[in-house]
């Protein structure tokens, strides 16, 4: 498992990335393109994902607690069993996202969350 804690990958093209169990805690991932990436069991505690494109990404069992997901695109993403406790999801697009058994309500901010894009 790769350890990229605190890495700056802002704006990176990471489409279709295969990175199961990657450690991205505190990483700068704003505006990064993670479309169709496999981030199963990844940890992204307090990561900055503002404006990131996660459409179609597999985030099953991922830990996004305290992450900044403002203005991110999560359309079609699989968030089964994901932990979004305390995440800021203001203005996040969630159309067709899969939410099963995840911890996404405990302290998460979802103000103006768009579920219909």
Secondary structure, DSSP 8 states (H G I E B T S, - for coil): --B-TT-B-TT-B-TT-B-TT-B-TT-B-TT-B-TT-B-TT-B-TT-B-TT-B-TT-B-TT-B-TT-B-TT-B-TT-B-TT-B-TT-B-TT-B-TT-B-SS-B-STT-B-TT-B---
